[in-house]
């Protein structure tokens, strides 16, 4: 949920004009992947654009992954997550990384409508790009994990965008804020405080036996979005017979769960391998 990126070692040496994440995105070693499209429009707004990453070698219709970054619903840009898109693509997914509108331009649920529109674009264009529109998975970190969970569990957003139920086979949430009532912080109050039905902002309210398979991960050292969020959503899904893989990684903090997708940080954990194996199996 927060925009803190946890690059402590880099932060002290960076110029103030460039964020640590932007510098990391520029300098970090990246996985081999093709880039069929950059800046493709899925809507009319300036932030309704996306980049596409594909496996280095085409092997047929690959499952499609849509990755939503975090940033407290008020910050973030797709260019800073090219390394994440490439990492997932290198594991055999046609991968999309969309921007979406942010606070103060929008509040809940407008950013979810954007994310749903990006999924619709993925379904409409996957086949031409080497992907399988019937095997879509969603991935998100922090606020992006919330977005992914809401799209996967509350069918209203994808239905409104014209996506058939069942097209999304699974989702992965990394360090997501899924349980934040009452609204007791400035980020959630400004983002969700105008919602007429506050319980309907919580993903767990929509857990059902028909929910897509869920890979839910957190770091046990996360003090930004506490691991109880992951535990509660996993429990809600299990209670109704949903398929869940719940992981809590020792020593990882809030940023580490997304940085674990990058090449320099993979030695800490096999999160990337476990997540993509789960998603690929669920998408069969």
C-alpha positions as CSV (number, residue, x, y, z in Angstrom):
1,X,0.0,0.0,0.0
2,X,2.8,2.4,0.8
3,X,5.1,3.9,-1.8
4,X,8.2,3.0,0.3
5,X,10.4,0.8,-1.8
6,X,12.8,-0.6,0.7
7,X,16.0,0.1,-1.3
8,X,17.9,1.3,1.8
9,X,21.3,0.5,0.4
10,X,20.6,2.5,-2.7
11,X,18.8,5.4,-1.3
12,X,21.7,7.2,0.3
13,X,23.6,7.4,-2.9
14,X,20.8,8.5,-5.2
15,X,20.3,12.0,-6.5
16,X,17.2,13.7,-5.1
17,X,15.8,14.1,-8.6
18,X,15.4,10.4,-9.1
19,X,13.5,8.0,-6.9
20,X,15.3,4.9,-5.6
21,X,12.8,2.7,-7.4
22,X,13.3,4.5,-10.7
23,X,17.1,4.1,-10.3
24,X,16.7,0.4,-9.4
25,X,14.5,-0.1,-12.5
26,X,17.2,1.5,-14.7
27,X,20.2,-0.3,-13.3
28,X,19.0,-3.8,-12.2
29,X,19.8,-6.8,-14.4
30,X,16.7,-7.9,-16.3
31,X,15.4,-11.2,-17.5
32,X,15.4,-12.0,-21.2
33,X,12.0,-11.2,-22.7
34,X,10.5,-9.7,-25.8
35,X,8.6,-6.4,-25.7
36,X,5.9,-6.6,-28.4
37,X,4.2,-3.3,-27.3
38,X,4.9,-0.2,-25.2
39,X,2.4,2.4,-24.3
40,X,-0.6,0.6,-25.8
41,X,-3.9,2.4,-24.9
42,X,-6.6,0.4,-23.2
43,X,-8.6,3.6,-22.5
44,X,-8.7,7.2,-23.4
45,X,-6.9,8.6,-20.4
46,X,-3.2,9.5,-20.2
47,X,-2.7,6.8,-17.6
48,X,-4.8,4.2,-19.3
49,X,-1.8,2.6,-21.1
50,X,0.2,-0.6,-20.7
51,X,3.4,-2.4,-21.7
52,X,3.5,-6.0,-22.9
53,X,6.3,-8.5,-22.3
54,X,6.5,-11.9,-23.8
55,X,8.7,-15.0,-23.3
56,X,12.0,-14.9,-25.1
57,X,10.9,-17.7,-27.4
58,X,7.4,-18.2,-28.6
59,X,6.1,-21.7,-27.8
60,X,2.4,-21.4,-28.5
61,X,-0.5,-19.7,-26.8
62,X,1.0,-18.8,-23.4
63,X,-1.1,-18.0,-20.3
64,X,-1.6,-14.2,-19.8
65,X,-0.5,-12.4,-16.6
66,X,-1.6,-8.8,-15.7
67,X,0.7,-7.3,-13.1
68,X,-0.6,-4.4,-11.0
69,X,2.0,-2.4,-9.1
70,X,1.4,-0.8,-5.7
71,X,1.9,2.8,-4.4
72,X,-0.9,3.6,-2.0
73,X,-3.3,4.2,-4.9
74,X,-1.6,7.6,-5.3
75,X,1.7,6.8,-7.0
76,X,3.5,4.4,-9.4
77,X,4.3,4.1,-13.1
78,X,4.7,1.1,-15.3
79,X,8.2,2.1,-16.4
80,X,9.5,1.4,-12.9
81,X,8.3,-2.2,-13.1
82,X,9.6,-3.4,-16.4
83,X,11.9,-5.8,-14.5
84,X,8.9,-7.4,-12.9
85,X,7.1,-7.8,-16.2
86,X,10.2,-9.3,-17.7
87,X,10.6,-11.7,-14.8
88,X,7.1,-13.1,-15.1
89,X,7.4,-13.2,-18.9
90,X,10.6,-15.2,-18.7
91,X,8.6,-17.8,-16.7
92,X,6.3,-18.4,-19.7
93,X,3.6,-15.8,-19.4
94,X,2.5,-13.1,-21.8
95,X,2.7,-10.3,-19.3
96,X,1.0,-6.9,-19.2
97,X,2.0,-4.0,-16.9
98,X,-0.7,-1.3,-17.0
99,X,-0.7,2.2,-15.5
100,X,-4.1,3.2,-13.9
101,X,-5.5,6.4,-12.6
102,X,-4.5,7.4,-9.1
103,X,-5.6,9.6,-6.2
104,X,-6.4,12.6,-6.3
105,X,-7.7,12.2,-9.8
106,X,-9.8,9.2,-8.8
107,X,-10.9,7.3,-5.6
108,X,-12.4,3.9,-5.1
109,X,-13.7,2.2,-7.3
110,X,-12.4,4.1,-10.4
111,X,-8.9,2.6,-10.3
112,X,-10.5,-0.9,-10.2
113,X,-12.5,0.1,-13.3
114,X,-9.2,0.9,-15.0
115,X,-7.6,-2.4,-14.0
116,X,-10.7,-4.2,-15.3
117,X,-10.4,-2.4,-18.6
118,X,-6.8,-3.4,-18.8
119,X,-7.8,-7.1,-18.3
120,X,-10.4,-6.6,-21.1
121,X,-7.6,-5.3,-23.4
122,X,-5.6,-8.4,-22.5
123,X,-8.4,-10.8,-23.4
124,X,-9.1,-8.9,-26.6
125,X,-5.5,-8.8,-27.8
126,X,-3.8,-11.8,-26.2
127,X,-4.2,-14.2,-29.2
128,X,-2.6,-11.7,-31.6
129,X,0.4,-11.4,-29.2
130,X,0.9,-15.1,-28.6
131,X,-1.3,-15.5,-25.4
132,X,-4.3,-17.5,-24.5
133,X,-7.3,-15.3,-23.6
134,X,-8.9,-18.2,-21.8
135,X,-6.0,-18.5,-19.3
136,X,-5.6,-15.1,-17.6
137,X,-4.0,-14.6,-14.2
138,X,-3.7,-11.5,-12.1
139,X,-0.6,-10.5,-10.0
140,X,-0.3,-7.5,-7.7
141,X,1.9,-6.1,-4.9
142,X,0.6,-4.0,-2.0
143,X,-2.2,-1.7,-3.4
144,X,-1.9,-3.6,-6.6
145,X,-2.5,-6.9,-4.8
146,X,-5.7,-5.3,-3.4
147,X,-6.7,-4.4,-7.0
148,X,-6.0,-8.0,-8.2
149,X,-7.9,-9.5,-5.4
150,X,-11.0,-7.3,-5.9
151,X,-11.1,-8.1,-9.6
152,X,-10.7,-11.8,-9.0
153,X,-13.2,-12.1,-6.2
154,X,-15.9,-9.4,-6.9
155,X,-17.2,-10.3,-10.4
156,X,-18.9,-6.9,-10.9
157,X,-15.8,-5.1,-12.2
158,X,-14.8,-7.6,-14.9
159,X,-18.4,-8.1,-15.9
160,X,-18.8,-4.4,-16.4
161,X,-15.7,-4.3,-18.5
162,X,-17.0,-7.2,-20.7
163,X,-14.9,-10.0,-19.4
164,X,-16.6,-13.4,-19.0
165,X,-16.5,-15.0,-15.6
166,X,-13.9,-17.7,-15.5
167,X,-11.5,-16.0,-17.9
168,X,-9.4,-15.2,-14.8
169,X,-8.2,-18.5,-13.6
170,X,-6.0,-17.4,-10.6
171,X,-4.5,-14.4,-8.8
172,X,-1.4,-13.8,-6.8
173,X,-1.4,-11.1,-4.0
174,X,1.9,-10.0,-2.6
175,X,1.7,-8.1,0.7
176,X,-1.8,-6.9,0.0
177,X,-4.1,-4.8,2.2
178,X,-7.3,-6.9,2.2
179,X,-8.8,-6.1,5.6
180,X,-8.7,-2.4,6.6
181,X,-12.0,-1.5,8.3
182,X,-12.5,0.7,10.1
183,X,-10.8,3.3,8.0
184,X,-8.3,4.4,10.5
185,X,-5.5,5.9,8.4
186,X,-5.1,8.8,6.0
187,X,-4.5,6.6,2.9
188,X,-7.6,4.5,3.3
189,X,-9.8,7.4,4.4
190,X,-9.0,9.5,1.4
191,X,-9.2,6.6,-1.0
192,X,-12.2,4.7,0.3
193,X,-14.0,7.1,2.6
194,X,-16.5,8.2,0.0
195,X,-17.7,4.6,-0.7
196,X,-21.4,4.2,0.1
197,X,-20.9,0.6,1.1
198,X,-17.6,0.2,3.1
199,X,-17.9,-3.6,3.6
200,X,-18.0,-4.0,-0.2
201,X,-14.5,-2.5,-0.4
202,X,-13.1,-5.6,1.3
203,X,-12.1,-8.6,-0.9
204,X,-12.9,-11.2,1.7
205,X,-16.6,-10.3,1.5
206,X,-16.7,-11.9,-2.0
207,X,-14.9,-15.1,-1.3
208,X,-16.8,-18.1,-2.7
209,X,-16.2,-21.7,-3.8
210,X,-16.1,-20.3,-7.4
211,X,-13.4,-17.8,-6.7
212,X,-10.2,-18.2,-8.8
213,X,-7.3,-20.0,-7.2
214,X,-5.3,-17.7,-4.9
215,X,-1.5,-17.5,-4.2
216,X,-1.3,-15.2,-1.1
217,X,2.2,-14.2,0.1
218,X,3.6,-11.9,2.8
219,X,6.9,-11.3,4.5
220,X,6.8,-11.9,8.2
221,X,8.8,-8.7,8.8
222,X,6.2,-6.5,7.1
223,X,5.2,-3.6,9.3
224,X,3.5,-1.6,6.6
225,X,0.8,-4.1,5.6
226,X,0.7,-6.6,8.4
227,X,0.7,-10.3,7.5
228,X,-2.7,-10.7,9.2
229,X,-4.2,-9.3,5.9
230,X,-2.9,-12.3,4.1
231,X,-4.0,-14.7,6.8
232,X,-7.5,-13.3,6.9
233,X,-8.1,-13.4,3.2
234,X,-6.7,-16.9,2.9
235,X,-8.9,-18.1,5.8
236,X,-12.0,-16.5,4.2
237,X,-11.3,-18.4,0.9
238,X,-10.6,-21.7,2.7
239,X,-13.8,-21.4,4.7
240,X,-15.9,-21.5,1.5
241,X,-13.8,-24.2,-0.2
242,X,-11.6,-22.0,-2.3
243,X,-8.1,-23.1,-3.5
244,X,-5.4,-21.1,-1.7
245,X,-1.7,-21.3,-1.3
246,X,-0.6,-19.2,1.6
247,X,3.1,-18.2,2.1
248,X,4.8,-16.2,4.8
249,X,8.5,-15.6,4.0
250,X,10.9,-15.3,6.9
251,X,12.7,-12.0,7.1
252,X,11.0,-10.3,4.2
253,X,9.5,-6.8,4.6
254,X,6.8,-5.1,2.6
255,X,9.0,-4.2,-0.4
256,X,11.0,-7.4,-0.4
257,X,8.1,-9.5,-1.7
258,X,8.0,-7.6,-5.0
259,X,11.8,-7.1,-5.1
260,X,12.0,-10.9,-4.8
261,X,10.9,-11.0,-8.4
262,X,14.0,-9.2,-9.5
263,X,17.3,-11.0,-10.3
264,X,19.4,-9.3,-7.6
265,X,17.0,-10.3,-4.8
266,X,16.0,-13.9,-5.8
267,X,18.7,-15.4,-3.6
268,X,16.6,-14.5,-0.6
269,X,13.6,-16.7,-1.5
270,X,12.0,-18.7,-4.2
271,X,8.8,-16.6,-4.2
272,X,9.0,-16.0,-8.0
273,X,9.3,-19.7,-8.7
274,X,6.6,-20.8,-6.3
275,X,4.2,-18.1,-7.5
276,X,4.6,-18.7,-11.2
277,X,4.4,-22.5,-10.7
278,X,1.1,-22.1,-8.8
279,X,-0.3,-19.7,-11.4
280,X,0.7,-21.8,-14.4
281,X,-0.8,-24.9,-12.8
282,X,-4.0,-23.1,-12.0
283,X,-4.2,-21.7,-15.6
284,X,-4.2,-25.2,-17.2
